[in-house]
């Protein structure tokens, strides 16, 4: 799928870039054509300006006899085909290289271009007047071979460049498309793993639900109230586990939404963190893990519910991976422009190769085989999203066998 997408992006890149290049090439060719044509017309006009004063009007028809006698400028004979017509448009004289141009085709001053065979000829026509009276016409013609040769060379060069561009764009586009779809591929892989992990997390409580319900339906649960309560308790726990997973997914979706907007207010952080710790104290006592709080009084602008969730997730995570008799400490300290919350445990620690992945959804690391708290596997992902929402950071330091320290740092204003 991604290979096909890569080639589609490559084709789109090549076609678009080539079309732009050809459009610019055609535009450049038009500019070259207009520039050369304008230069040719200027040369014809200069020739006419040079010849007009030399036309002899003393006879019955205009003549360039004086020009021939003085042999001025002889180079015109090589550059152009010069024709003199009388007032009735009858050819009187011609000089230079004979070109198959039509007779005086338009009786007005101007320039036109005609095609004769495979030649293109530029014709300059100018009336000859004496005291406002029309005496004849001067017509100068030149082939456009120089201009046409440059345009042919330009077209050939453009063709070669187009071929080279197609090859280079294909290679470049393929590489660029690969780089462009790399985040999409990564996101797709993350989504695929997420769906698989979510299905795995839901499978366990659903299996428990199905087993208990089937046992109740078949009457295998026993008739005593204690057995019935045990089955119902299993159903309740399975439902609570699924409800917790769905709630965490919805919270994570809200935190990661591009148009999210959480209202902030000034919060007493010591009370907030202390309240979370007090709420989890029964679980710590039940497991035999001590919880120590070192909280400096500090206020900060934050979204209290999401920050409470982040602290609670860190404390639950520390409890899950700290053995009985261990200790978890939570600290709150104030820096110049930031607030720092640290949660330190004396648990098993995290292997160095697992640390970059512990914030992935449903990832519990190598120690998940030793301790499983029955959570959703989204706790640290939610903590990371909360810190991003508060324009803060989440970091971890850990040594296997000694414990871990998770640090939340975010602006106090």
Buried (B, 14 or more C-beta within 10 A) or exposed (E): EEEEBBBEBBBEBBEEBBEEBBEEBEEEBEEBBEEBBEEBBEBBBEBBEEBEEBBBEEEEBBBBBEBBEEEEEEEBEEBBBBBBBBBEEEEBBBBBEEBEBEEBEEEEEEBEEBEEEEBBBBBBBBBBEEEEEEBBBBBBBBBBEEBBEBBEEBEEEBEEEBEEBBEEBBEBBBEBBBEBBEEEBEEEEEEEBBEEBBEEBBEEBBEBBEBBBEBBEEEEBEEEEEBEEEBEEBBEBBEEBBEBBEEBBEBBEEBBEEEEEBEBEEBBBBEBBBBBBEEBEEBBEEBEBEBEBEBEEBBBEBBBEBBBBBBBBBBBBBBBBBBEEBBBBBBBEBEEEBBBBBBBBBBBBBBEEBBEEBBBBBBBBEBBEEBEBEBBBBBBBBBBBBBBBBEBEBEBBBEBEEBBBBBBBBEBE
